Amino acid sequence: MTKIIFSILFLGTAIVIFLGPVKNNWEEIGILTAEKGDFNTALTSSRELMNTRDDLIKKYNEIPEVDLARLDKLVPSGIEKMKLVVETENIMKKYGLAIKDIQVEAPDENNRNAKTSDIKDNIFDTVYLNVFFSGSYKSLISFIGDLENDLRIMEIENLSFSAEKDDWHEYSMKIKTYSKKIN
């Protein structure tokens, strides 16, 4: 009988000694199993994003160079003030308009880094071109037609003029255009 009591006592002691440390580890195992599930979900999402990225890169690489150049002309990367002025001057000279002054208003760094809620303000910079010139009304219409048909997005915000003798007038025009922000 004492053998049975000692066997039960030793068995009980062995179970208590075993379950004490195992209980703490058992809780850790449960936490780690839950974390493993979270990591597996994140890994799956990461693989899906990588596949999407690879598909987009493949589609981008399939775009012909000519079309990429046209897209960059539509909304160029960065503000190229001199290039914008030269392009505008060339169009004006083509129609015999006498250029008096061209001023470029580009956003400064303080305004560029300001937080805005509008998505287009976070992606694009707005550039204004103030052009002062003189010429005939027919030349003005031709110049505006070229601006309209140019690949680069240009909006005439303001046009004022003063009539002079014959068909020669003084013009002041404010043109709005865009460029992609460079971060």
Wavefront OBJ file of the C-alpha trace (Angstrom):
o trace
v 0.000 0.000 0.000
v 2.781 2.379 0.800
v 4.263 1.561 -2.552
v 1.063 2.702 -4.257
v 0.894 5.890 -2.165
v 4.539 6.712 -2.912
v 3.980 5.945 -6.597
v 0.966 8.279 -6.705
v 2.897 10.905 -4.721
v 5.907 10.695 -7.065
v 3.624 10.716 -10.107
v 1.788 13.784 -8.781
v 5.091 15.536 -8.023
v 6.374 14.709 -11.491
v 3.221 16.139 -13.085
v 3.462 19.356 -11.025
v 7.183 19.723 -11.822
v 6.442 19.153 -15.531
v 3.357 21.369 -15.825
v 4.773 24.347 -13.903
v 7.345 25.443 -16.522
v 5.308 24.017 -19.419
v 2.283 26.183 -18.503
v 4.334 29.388 -18.973
v 5.793 28.081 -22.223
v 2.342 26.932 -23.370
v 1.048 30.529 -23.182
v 4.105 31.744 -25.112
v 3.507 29.086 -27.755
v -0.067 30.354 -28.188
v 1.159 33.945 -28.626
v 3.878 32.890 -31.066
v 1.394 30.838 -33.081
v -0.868 33.892 -33.417
v 2.128 36.026 -34.487
v 3.106 33.361 -37.016
v -0.362 33.623 -38.546
v -0.014 37.419 -38.762
v 3.410 37.098 -40.386
v 2.093 34.568 -42.900
v -0.739 36.959 -43.810
v 1.751 39.814 -44.211
v 4.012 37.600 -46.337
v 1.101 36.665 -48.591
v 0.145 40.334 -48.983
v 3.760 41.196 -49.721
v 3.933 38.554 -52.456
v 0.701 39.881 -53.992
v 2.107 43.423 -53.968
v 5.334 42.228 -55.562
v 3.359 40.471 -58.303
v 1.306 43.627 -58.891
v 4.494 45.709 -58.978
v 6.091 43.300 -61.465
v 2.978 43.438 -63.676
v 3.015 47.253 -63.627
v 6.734 47.354 -64.443
v 6.128 44.951 -67.326
v 3.273 47.133 -68.638
v 5.399 50.286 -68.250
v 8.287 48.684 -70.136
v 5.895 47.791 -72.970
v 5.052 51.474 -73.544
v 6.920 52.687 -76.649
v 9.636 55.322 -76.090
v 7.778 57.745 -78.382
v 4.710 57.635 -76.135
v 6.833 58.098 -72.986
v 8.427 61.162 -74.568
v 4.980 62.535 -75.403
v 3.796 61.944 -71.817
v 6.842 63.789 -70.500
v 6.064 66.653 -72.870
v 2.440 66.709 -71.635
v 3.458 67.207 -67.996
v 7.260 67.407 -67.709
v 9.221 66.290 -64.668
v 10.410 69.336 -62.793
v 10.185 72.991 -63.672
v 12.359 73.862 -66.660
v 11.874 77.624 -66.801
v 14.249 78.362 -69.650
v 12.928 75.534 -71.823
v 9.364 76.780 -71.286
v 10.366 80.344 -72.183
v 12.273 79.239 -75.305
v 9.376 77.062 -76.521
v 6.937 79.940 -76.043
v 9.262 82.404 -77.767
v 9.683 80.069 -80.736
v 5.920 79.763 -81.202
v 5.516 83.543 -80.944
v 8.323 84.273 -83.410
v 6.742 81.840 -85.871
v 3.766 84.228 -86.155
v 5.741 87.485 -86.114
v 4.732 88.536 -82.605
v 7.099 91.054 -80.993
v 8.052 89.774 -77.529
v 8.486 92.448 -74.904
v 8.849 90.367 -71.735
v 8.278 86.861 -70.443
v 8.169 86.162 -66.712
v 7.939 82.731 -65.109
v 6.206 82.335 -61.750
v 7.218 79.000 -60.260
v 6.356 77.835 -56.732
v 9.053 78.427 -54.166
v 10.296 75.722 -51.789
v 8.158 77.001 -48.899
v 4.920 76.690 -50.862
v 6.028 73.435 -52.460
v 6.486 71.731 -49.087
v 3.269 73.072 -47.563
v 0.738 70.384 -46.709
v -2.314 70.449 -48.926
v -5.356 68.244 -49.057
v -5.758 68.403 -52.835
v -4.140 65.437 -54.594
v -3.158 67.402 -57.685
v -1.329 69.913 -55.498
v 0.674 67.080 -53.957
v 1.704 65.664 -57.354
v 1.963 68.717 -59.635
v 3.523 72.152 -59.455
v 1.636 74.990 -61.127
v 3.794 77.298 -63.227
v 2.563 80.643 -64.536
v 3.975 82.341 -67.591
v 3.307 86.072 -67.925
v 3.864 87.095 -71.530
v 3.890 90.689 -72.794
v 3.982 91.113 -76.576
v 2.582 92.985 -79.532
v 1.303 91.907 -82.915
v -1.701 91.531 -85.144
v -4.960 89.946 -84.087
v -4.535 87.218 -86.698
v -1.091 86.362 -85.280
v -2.581 86.222 -81.768
v -5.260 83.750 -82.905
v -2.609 81.583 -84.610
v -0.432 81.691 -81.472
v -3.369 80.630 -79.277
v -4.149 77.834 -81.745
v -0.587 76.520 -81.439
v -0.818 76.646 -77.628
v -4.075 74.711 -77.855
v -2.579 72.026 -80.115
v 0.718 71.747 -78.226
v 1.221 68.529 -76.252
v 2.074 70.452 -73.110
v -0.991 71.341 -71.041
v -1.359 75.137 -71.106
v -4.334 77.175 -69.957
v -4.762 80.850 -70.761
v -5.915 82.382 -67.490
v -5.925 86.016 -68.486
v -5.648 87.946 -71.718
v -5.749 91.702 -71.947
v -4.902 94.028 -74.795
v -4.846 97.595 -75.862
v -5.789 98.578 -79.385
v -3.216 100.504 -81.325
v -3.292 101.957 -84.820
v -3.825 99.699 -87.802
v -3.850 96.014 -86.836
v -1.038 96.159 -84.278
v -2.004 95.651 -80.624
v -0.308 95.319 -77.237
v -1.115 92.064 -75.402
v -0.643 90.761 -71.894
v -1.308 87.065 -71.328
v -1.078 84.856 -68.250
v -0.602 81.170 -69.105
v -0.924 78.366 -66.554
v 0.943 75.101 -67.033
v 1.960 72.163 -64.861
v 4.987 70.044 -64.054
v 5.468 66.929 -61.950
v 6.974 67.588 -58.548
v 10.404 66.171 -57.959
v 10.703 64.869 -54.419
l 1 2 3 4 5 6 7 8 9 10 11 12 13 14 15 16 17 18 19 20 21 22 23 24 25 26 27 28 29 30 31 32 33 34 35 36 37 38 39 40 41 42 43 44 45 46 47 48 49 50 51 52 53 54 55 56 57 58 59 60 61 62 63 64 65 66 67 68 69 70 71 72 73 74 75 76 77 78 79 80 81 82 83 84 85 86 87 88 89 90 91 92 93 94 95 96 97 98 99 100 101 102 103 104 105 106 107 108 109 110 111 112 113 114 115 116 117 118 119 120 121 122 123 124 125 126 127 128 129 130 131 132 133 134 135 136 137 138 139 140 141 142 143 144 145 146 147 148 149 150 151 152 153 154 155 156 157 158 159 160 161 162 163 164 165 166 167 168 169 170 171 172 173 174 175 176 177 178 179 180 181 182 183
